[in-house]
Amino acid sequence: MNLRGIQESVGSRMTRRGFVQVGYSGLLGMSLPGLLAARAGAAGLAGAGTTGKAKSVIVILLSGGLGQHDSFDMKPEAPDTIRGEFKPIQTAVPGVHFCEHLPRLAARADQLAVVRSMSHPEGNHLVAVHHVLTGRPSNPRGASDLDRVASRDDFPCYGAVLNHVRSRNDGVPNGVSLPLRLVEGPLTWPGQDAGFLGPRNDPWQLRLDPNRPEVRDDSLTLPEGLDSQRLHLRRHLLGQTSVSGPNDPFLDQQDAALAMLCNGKVGTALDVDREDPRLADRYGKHVFGRSLLIARRLVEIGVPVIQATMGIVQTWDTHVSNFPRLKDELLPALDRAVSALLDDLRLRGLLDETLVVMLGEFGRTPRVHELTPGAVPGRDHWPAVFPAVFAGAGVVGGQMIGRSDKIGAYAVTKTFGPPDLAATVYKALGVDPATEIRDRLGRPLAICTGDVIDPLYSAVDV
């Protein structure tokens, strides 16, 4: 068979079987760490007539928890031990104020809808992140953090669910996470992978070096001297000796890896050196900026779910030095990167079909205090009320949804929780929130139990 015939044969079989385990791992080595899943059995798709406005969703996670008082729900009339050191500034929306260290977002407030009454009961980082990234509470096996780490019994994240119900084999993953996996020592945060849906549905994990964000992840770079035609040929030859049965998850992952390598779109999206340096500078020369610039490039190639964590694990966990860290490190970088993302998406005509969501796993305590005597004051965990920012894909900008009390401790209006966030994300993507999936015991579970946050689309306060 000539090369063309081999390529046609490979193309016809690509969606059925991958490389055999022996040989393929040597061919690609470890250049595809933690790779992705490509296919899953099709479960329920969106209900009849259900459509979504978003082709992509970017979830910007502020790992550690952003304080409501120091960002989008300031309390300038509260005592100084509550309101803190920062001053409010007028935004583009009359009567709406943001923190003085978010001037770019303030200037774009007419594009944003801020829900100021997000709430859930989880005050622990691990279980709160799981709740926010899946829409479901986790099931800790004990009281310590080691009993709360990720397991294959966890509920799957958004990208994993989408891959399960709407699988694809075109070399573009349904879910991508960046810049790093949420891991600290022996603790791996739950909620960032496919959980009980299995590794074949895990989002692809991109890795950026926080100290050198300009260095690209070369996971999808073919070894020197190996092009896609030769890779197809090797795949065909190795496939002739395959003895694996159908639905082998390891080979399914290899199929997906090969599809991504041969497609080339994702590798190209990661090559931010192709961007105008002036545009890259607008995002900022830091991991926040690089992460969101890559997120925009992933939107362009059709990745539906992108989770961009701003920083590493607990970057925003400001128990100590809350105000110096926010002022000097965190808020300016976030303000610059997110504003550049919104501008970039809008100018490219992508904002109308991209839902941008930004939130932490919870908020921070109303009262500022010293964690230990003599420490620079900070704020602790506070899940009772916290903000989430939305833009794009039909969201009506320029509105504040929900209100907290005078000290920013509890909501005085209707609250919204992670299940409602999940329903909003799925509905935006055209997936019926009532869709059922099955856990490892075969039990049917709805992908979420909440309701779409309708005021985002109607400009009616609640």
C-alpha positions, 0 to 999 in steps of 0.5 A: 500500500502506498503512503496515500493509501496508508494515510486514508486507511489510518484516517478511517480507523483513527476514531476506532483504535490507537497505537499499541502500547508497546512502541507508541510510548517510546515514539512519543516518550514523556512529551505529552504529560497527563494527556487528555481524553479523546472519546467517551461514550455519548451520554445525553446531549442538550435537550431538544431545542436547547441551544447555547450562545457560547462556543467557549467558556473561560473560567478564571479561577482566583485560587485562594479566594478574592476578598469582596471588600477589596475588589467588587463589593467595597464597603466604604462606610464600614469601620476601618477594620472592615473596609480595609485600606483601599478606596473605591473608584467610579466605574464606567457605570454610574453609581457602581464602584470598584477597588482603586487597584482595578482601574482597567476593569472599572473602565470596562464595567459596562461589559461586566455583570458582577454577582455579589451574592455568590454563596456556599458552605465550604470554608476549606480550599480543597472542597470549595474548589471542587464545588466551584469547578464541578457544581457539586459538593465533594465527599470527603472521606475524613476530617483532614486535608489528606481525606479531601484530595482528588479521587476517581470518585469525584464529580467531573469538571465542566470540560470532562462532562462536555467531553463525555456528552459531546466527544470529538476526534478532530485533535482539539480537546474539549477542555484545557487547564492552565497554567499548572495543576492544583497541587501542593505537597501531598494534596491534589485539589479535587474538581480539576479532572474527570473524576468518576468519568475516568482519565479519558475525559480529563482536560488537557493540562498545560504547564507554564513556569510561573517564573518564566511564563514566556517559555512555551509548553512543548508537549505538542511538538513533534520530535525533530525529523518526525512529521505528521505523515511519518507519524501516521505511517508508524501508527499504521504499522504498529496498529497491525500488531495491536491485540488490545480489545475495544474501548481500551482507555489507554489506547483511547488516550493515545488516539487523542494524543496522536490526533492533537499532534497531527492536527497541529492547531493546539500546538500553534495556539501555544506558540504565542511568539506569533503574536504582535509583541505589543499585544502580548505586552497588553496582557502583561509579562507575567503568568496571569497575562500569558495564561489569558493570552493562551486562553484567547488563542485556544478559543480561536481554535475552538476549545470549548472549556478553558480553566485559567487559574490566576497563579498557583495553589492559594495565590489569593489566600491572603491571611497575611499581608492582604493589602500589600500583596493585593496592591503590589502583586495581585490586583494590578496583574489581574486587572491588566490581563483580564482587561486585555482579554476582554478587549482582545476577544471583543476586537476579534468578534469573539466576545459574543460567543465566549462566556468569561467567568471569574471568581475565587472558591470563596471570599474573605472575612469582613474583619481584618486581623492579625493571623498571629501577633505582629503579623501584617493583617489579612483576611481569612476564608469566608464562603458565606458571600463572595463575588463572581464576574461574568462577561460575553455570550449574551451577558448584559453588562453594566449590572450588579446582581445581588447585594451583601449587608453593610459589612459584606458578611452575608447576602441580603438578597437571593444567593447563587451557588456553584450549582447555579454557576454550573447550570449557567455554564452548561446552558451557555454551551448548549448542554441541558443541565438536566443531562444525566451521567453515570458514576462508577457504580452505574448510578445516574446523576444529573450534571448539575442541580442548580438553576441558570443565573437568569439575571445575567441575561435580563438585567433584572436585579434580584 
